[in-house]
Structure formats: structure tokens, C-alpha cells
Amino acid sequence: MKTGSVAILVLMLLWPAAAFSQSKAETERQFQAWLEADIRPEARRAGVSRKTLRAAFAGLSLDWSLPDLVPPGTKPPKRRAQSQAEFRAPARYFSENSLQAQARTGRSLAAKWKTTLDRIERKYGVPGSILLAIWARESGFGRAKIPHDAVRILATKAFMSTRRDLFRREFLAALEILDKGRFAPGSLRSSWAGAMGQPQFLPSSYLKYAVDFDGDRRADIWNSVPDTLASIANYLARHGWQKGRDWGFEARIPTSVSCAQEGPDKARPMREWAQMGIERVSGRPFPDNEVRREGMMLVPAGRNGPHFVVTPNFYVLKDYNNSDLYALYVGNLADRIAYGSGAFRTAWGKQARMLRSDIAAMQRRLEKRGYDVGGADGLPGFKTRRSIGEWQISEGRRSSCFPTPALIRDVR
């Protein structure tokens, strides 16, 4: 190859990188202008001091390593829709080895922090075992690495992510935390998604629910165990945790009782569930303080897995993380910590591999038939599960309340 040809080839190979570098530089300039012309005035109107803003913006740059970035003037990249992903069977959420290890650590920490946990429960009404289980799930009892600077993460996402409005609010909230909480820039550590500290609070949740429980005049959810646990308790209490009630009970639902009665909007007194033949797998009756109070059927894997009768506290756990499996994980781990119990008595049945896009297509077909599936998102939540059960009953079939490849094909 001639020398001139080699030079041209080198320039061709280097050109995209140089152009990308220039684009980044221009975007960084736009980012700085946005901070000064847009964010600074709004933060000042919210009461954030000039001193705090100077410190927060000093050296602040975009984090180009984050996913879903959309620089100004560009369109969101075409990517495979999330619903195309494979649906993960519920059983995969529960690792018995992990649960056993967390339960052992949780029992040790329950003894270590007993005085603090008792004080928190007296104030907020939330049992220590529940707080320890959430702490374990969110940050490994505070041992997980929380590597990112929340201010930089949130500024980047507010400026050029696919959810700018959400992260703009969170960025402004983070600036307010710096101003009010006596924290230095860089000390607000978060995940790549901007969830902060050991409880993994977004900044807006921090402002609403974080509390100072160790008496040092700041709510430090990064370094203080009392502040972390009390902040989780305050969050749950403010979302309606009912003192003295359990989260729920693993149950056995006879085939004579339709599984299409699931959901918080179909609650009934627990004694009525018992009269229908639903019983706890332990063989013990529902506790005396629960029998007259409302409970809800929960069948997260339909007939092919464990069944539950849950209390409103279960849905408070879902407010922390909107997932049935998350709330069940926390409830089961809390029971292991408090009572030394183990895995659910009924095994999670094997589920066939399904694509979320196929489940979403089935959901749309059920919607056309008038069923409320809770949205065609490819995830079989309780509205989808009971819609499947109702459709099966209307077709004269045995209700299973969970999708299978065959059922997805049959719903037309």
C-alpha cells in the first residue's frame, strides 16, 4: 500500500473518534450553560444558597458511562424494546443460599442493634426484622459498594437521559440536600440510577423520609446505622404500615376456590378466606388479631407455586419497591430473622421460557375482550393473573392464573 493511501486510511479510522470527541466537548459546553442559565436560577428560587451552588457546580461534568443518554440534538437510539426480553420465572428471584446467609447476618445484627431497633419500633411501629430485611436487600446491610457521586449522576440524567423531567426534579432535590443537610459535594453516594445511601432513597424520598436518629443533627443514610434504619421505618410508617400486623402468611388454596380473586381490591376478612377452605401451610389458624381484619389473596406464580394471604402491610412493602417478589423476599427474610423460619413450604414450579413481547401480545388480546390486565407490559402482575383466571373460567377451563406458551397461543 502506498504511503498516501496509508495516511488516508489512518485519517478515515481516526475521524469518527475525533468527531465524537468534538461532540462531547460541545455537549459539555452546553451542559455548563444549562447549569448556569436553567438550574442555578431554579435552585435559587427553591432557597439553595449561592455558596452551595458554587461548590456543587465546581468541576461538575457529565458522566458518559451511563446508559440511555440522549445528548441535545440527537434522537434516542433505536434499541430492542424491553418487552422483547425473556420473562424471568418467579423462582429465580429467590436464592436459598443468599437468604440463609442474610438471615444469619440479620439475626446477628438484630442482637447488636436491639436497643436501637426497639426504640425505632416504639416510634414508628415497624418491626426490626422488616427493617433489617430491607436493609439487606437494598445494600447488603450497608456493606455494598455505592460508587457514584449522586450529584453528577443526577445532573447527567437531568440534562440528557430518556427521563429528563424525573431526574431534573431529583437533581434539584439533591442540591437542596447539600444545602440543608450539611453534606459536602461528592459525599452523596449513589447507584448509577441515582438511588442514595444504604436505604437507596432517591433525593426526593430523602427529603421526605430521612431522619436523624443518632442525634448528630443530620440524617446520614450513608454512614449511620440508626439513621438508615429509622429512615426506612419512617418511609413505611408514612406509607401506611399497620402496627401489630404481620405482612402475610403462606397459605394453601384448595382447587374449589378460584385463584382469580387476587388483589388488594378484592380484600375480605381473613376469617372469610378461612371459611372458604383457605388455610395456612403451617397448619396453625390465622392469628386472633388478624381474623376479623382484611386480607388479600396472592398467587405470584398462579397455581404453580406458593400461595399467600397477605395484609395491607404487604402493599406497603411494595410501595418501597413495586414488585410482588421484592415484597415476598423481604417478608420471608424478615420471618427468618425474627422466627428462624425457612423457605416457603410450597416449591416454585418450573416455568416455561416466555418472551415478554409474547406476554404483552396476550395482554393486549385480553384487553380487547374487556379484561383489565393492568397494562400490556409483558409482566404478569396480579391484574393479568386474575384476568387469565377469569378468561379460563369463561372458557370452561381449570383456572391456573398464570401464562404459559400454550395459553398465550390460545387467548385470541
N, C-alpha and C positions, 0 to 999 in steps of 0.2 A: 504494500500500500504506500502511496506517495505521502511525503511529509505534509503537504497541503491537505490531503484527504484526512490524515490523522488529526490535524488541527480542527478541521470542520467537525469530525466525529466527536472530538472532545467537547467542543462548544455545544453540540447538539445534546450531549449527555448531561452537561452541566447546566444548560439553560433552564430546565424545569425547576431545579433546586434553587437557582438564583432568583427566578421569578417568584417561587413560593416564599423565599426569604424576604423579598421586597414586599410581598403581600402581607406577610406577618408584621413587618415593620410599619407599614401603613396602618394596619389594623390596630397595632399598639398605640400609634398616634391618635387614632380615632377614639380608642378606649380612654386615653388620658383626657381628651377633650370632653368626652361624655361624663367622666368623673367630675370635672370642674363645672361644666355647664348644666348638667342634669342632676346628678346625685348630690353634689355638695349643697345646692340650694334647697332640695327637698329634705335632706338630713338636717340642715339648719332650721328649717320650719318645724321639724319634729323635736327640736330642742338639743340636738347634738352640738357640742361645743366646737369652736374653731380649732382648739388645741387637739381634741380627739381626732378630728378630720385630718389635720396636718400629719399626725402620727400614723393614722391608718392608711393614708394615700402615699406616704413616703416610700418610694421604691416598689409600689404595688404594680404588678404586671400580670398579664394573662397567663393562665395555665393551659398550655396547648395539649397536654396529655389527656384531657378529659374527653369522654365520648359525647356524641350528639352536639358538637359545636357547629354553629352556623354563622360565620363571620359576616359582617354587614355587606350587603350587595350580592350575597350568594343565596342559593336555594338549599333547603335541607336535602342532604344526599338521599338518593333513592336507595332504600335498603329493604331487605326482606321484612315483611310485616311480622310483628311479634306473634300474631296468631298462627304463623306458619310453624312455630317451634313445636317440638314434641311435648305433649302433656305428660307431666311427671305424676306417677301414681302416688296417692297419699302415703303409702308405706315408706316411701323413700325419704320422707321428711324426718322420720324417727330413727335415729341411730341408737341402738340399745347400749353400745359401749360408751357413747358420748353421754347419754342420760345417766348411766350408772356413775361415771366419773364426776359429772356435775353434781349429782346428788350427794356423793361423798364429800366433795368440796363444800357444797351448800350446808350440810349438817355441821361441818367444822366451823364455817363462818357464822352459822346461826348461834353456836355456843360463844364464839368470840365476840359477836356484836349483840348479844342477847339484851343487854340493858338498853342500848340504842334502839333496837327493833321493838322492844316493849314500849318505849316512850313514843315511837312513831305510831304504833298500833293504837295506843290510847288517844293520840291526837287525831289520826286520820281514819282509823277503823279498818285498816288493811293489814292482814296477817303478814308477818315477816317472811313466811315461806313463799308467798306470792312475790314479794319484793325481791327476794333472793333469786327466784326463778327468772324473773325479767332481767335482772342484773346479769345473770349467767348468759341468757340468750342474746342480750344486746352487746355485751363487751367482755364475756368470759370472766365475770366478777371483777371487771376493771383491769384485767391483765392483757386484753387485746391491744395491739398497737393502733393508735389513732393518728395517722401520719400527716394529715394535711392541715394547712392553715385555712380555717373556715372563711376568713375574710377574702382571701384570694380565690378560693373555690367559688364562693357565692358571687363575687364580683364578676368572675369569668362567666358563670352561668347566667347572671342577670344581663350581661352585655351580649352574649352570643350563644345561647343554648336554644333548644326547641321549646323550652318552657320559661321564657324570659320574665313574664309577669310574676309568676310564682317566686322566682329567685330574686327578682328585684325587691319584693317585699321582704324576703329573708335577708338579703344583703343590708337593707336599711335597718332591719331588726338587729343584725349583728353589730352595726355601728352604734346603735342605741345601747347594746350590752357593754361595748367598750367604754361608752361614756358614763354609764350608771354603775357598772359593776366593778370598777377599779381593776380592770384587766388590761395588760399591755398588748399592743398589736402583736400577733404571732402566737399568743397564748391560747387563743380559742381554737383548739384542735378538733378536727372533724374527719369524717369519712369523705370519700371522693364525691358523695352526694350532698355534703353539707350538714349531715347529722352529727351533732356535737357531743363530746364527752362520754362518760360511762353509761348514761341512760339513752344516748343517741337522740337527743332533742334537736329539732330544728330551732333556729333562733327565736321564732315567734312563740314556740312552745316554751322555750326557756323563759321568756319574759312573762308568760302566763303562770307557769307552774314551778319553776325552780325556786327552792327555798334555802335559806341559811339555817341549818340545824345544829351546826357545831359552835355557833356564837361568835364567829370571826367577822361578821358584818358583810359577808358576801357569799352568794350561792355558788360554790365552786364544785361543779359537777365533773371536773377533770381530775381533781386530786383528793377530794373529801368524801369518804365513805358515808358519813352521816348525811351530808347534803345530797349525795346521789340517791340514797335510799328514801329519804324524806321527800325528795322531788318526785320520784316515781309514785310514792304514796299519794302525794298531793294531786298529781295528774289523775290517778284512778279515782280518788275521792271526788274530785271536781267533775268527773265524768259519770258519777252516779253509783260508785261502789256501795253496796248494801252491807253494812256492818253486821257481822254474825252469821252471814250466809256463806255457803260453800260456792264453788264455781260450777259444780255439776257432778254427775255420777254416771259411771259406765253402767249400762242397762242392757236388758235382753228384751227385744220387741218381738212378740210372737207373730207368726205369719198371718194370723187373723186380724192384725192391726196394720192398716195401711201405712207405709213409710212416707206417703205423700202428705203427711201432716206436720212437716218440719217447718221451723222458722219462728222468729220472735213474734210475728203477728198471729200465730196460732197457739199462743200460750194458753195453758189451763192449769188449775191447781194440781199439784203433784199427786194428790190422792185420787184424782180422776184418771191420771195415767195409770196409777196402780190398779184401779178398778177395771181398767181395760185389759189388764194382764201384763202390763209392763213392770218388770221387777229389776232390782239391782243385781248385777252379776255376782256380787259378794254374798247374796242370799239374805242380807240384812234389809229391814224395811227402810224406807226413806225416813230421815230424822224427824222427830216430832216437831221441831221448829220449822220444817220445810213443807210438811204435808198439806197445809192449807194455803201455801203460797205458790205463786205461779212458777211453772217450769216449762221448758220447751224441748221438743224432740230434736235431736241432732243425729243425722246419719251421713257423716262426711264421705263415706265410700258406698252409700246406699246399703243394700243388703249384704254386700261383700266386704264386711269389715265391722269394727266395733260400733255399737250404738250408745247413745247417751241421752239422758235428760239433764238439761243444763239450766242454770239460774240466770237472772239478768246480769250477774257478775261476769258470766262468760262473755257477754257482748260488751262489757266494759273493757275486758282484755282485748277484744277485737278493736276497740277504739284506739288502743295503743299501737296495734298493727293489724290492719284489716284482713285477717286471714283466719279461717276456722282452724287450720292446722297449727298456726302460731299459738292461738289461744289454748288449744288442746295440749300442745307441747308444754306451755307454761303451767297449765293446771296439773298435768301429770308429774312434771318435775317438782312442783310445789308439794304435791302429795308424797312424793318420795322423800323430800327433805323433812316434811313435818311428821309423817307416819311410817316411813320406811317401806312404803309400798313399792310395787314394781311396775312392769309393763301392763298395758291393758290386757285383760283376760282373753278377749277375742282377738285373734290374729287379723292383720290386714290381708285381705285376699289378693291374689295376683290379678293385676290389671293388664289387659292387652295394650299394646302400644297404639297410641292415637295421636294424630296431629291436632293442634289447637284450631287450625283452619277448618278441619272436618267437624269438630265440635261446634264451632261458630256457625257453620252452614246448617247444622241440625237445629241450633238455637233459632236461627232466622226462620226456618220452616215451622218450628213450634210457635213462634211469634205470629206468623201468618194465620195460624189456626186459632189465635186468640189467647195463647198462654203467656203469662208474664215470667220470662226466664231471667229477668234482671239484667238484660243486655247481652248482645251476641259478642262476647269477648273471648270465647274459646275456653273458658274456665267454668266447670260445673259447680257453681255456688248453690246455696240452698234453694233458691227460686228455680234454677234449672233442674236440680234433682227432683223437687216435688212436681215440677211440670212434666218431667219424664214419667214419674209415677202416675200422675193423673191421666196422661196420654195412654199409658199401658192399661190402666183400668178401663178407659173408654173403648179400648180395642179388645177388651176381654182377656187381657194377658195378666200374668202374675206381676205385681209391681216390684221392681228392683231399685228404682230411683237412682240409677247411675248409667252413664253412657257406655256402650260397647260398640265395637265396629259394626256388628250386625244391627244393633238398634239404630245407629246413625244412618245406616242404609235404609232401614225400614220406615223411618219417620219421613213421610212425604206429604 
